[in-house]
Amino acid sequence: MLKPFGTPVLANDIRDYREFYGAHAVKPVALEELLAQADVVTLHVPLDQSTRGMLDERRLSLMKPSAVLINLARGGLVDELALKRMLQEKRLAAAAFDVFAVEPPLDAELLSLPNFLATPHIGGSAQEAILAMGRAAIAGLDDNSIPVEE
């Protein structure tokens, strides 16, 4: 979607998506390089032992003061206390989250910052998502065999 604007797109992933990156002009980089260069960082990872706290204070401090962080993936990926300090001190321009380490979020100070946007985590409630879930459930009706052990 950013191609018409000539915007470089950086990606960091544990998997190799070389063909996709080549087809869509995406540049794979190390996480630290991505954080240091990107104007907007979006998270698209599950929460597990390898991702919990992945954006700690050290990594957040690599980001440009003009950068924006968006976490619509999972709570627990970002050190929210470090994020709050960075937003308060203008070491990060803005952040937008719809997920938090503790839900509902309890940090009223973070939620009230003018450069922080919190929204409900309801992407799964979109018409397209509900339709996809329904189709997957219907498809599952045909694939209902249970392996029989002898």
HELIX and SHEET records of a PDB file:
HELIX    1   1 LYS A    3  PHE A    5  5                                   3    
HELIX    2   2 ARG A   18  ALA A   23  1                                   6    
HELIX    3   3 LEU A   31  GLN A   37  1                                   7    
HELIX    4   4 GLU A   57  LEU A   60  1                                   4    
HELIX    5   5 GLU A   80  GLN A   88  1                                   9    
HELIX    6   6 ALA A  108  LEU A  111  1                                   4    
HELIX    7   7 GLY A  123  SER A  125  5                                   3    
HELIX    8   8 GLN A  127  ASP A  142  1                                  16    
SHEET    1   A 2 VAL A   9  ALA A  11  0                                        
SHEET    2   A 2 VAL A  26  PRO A  28  1                                        
SHEET    1   B 4 VAL A  40  LEU A  43  0                                        
SHEET    2   B 4 VAL A  68  ASN A  71  1                                        
SHEET    3   B 4 ALA A  94  PHE A  97  1                                        
SHEET    4   B 4 PHE A 116  ALA A 118  1                                        
END                                                                             
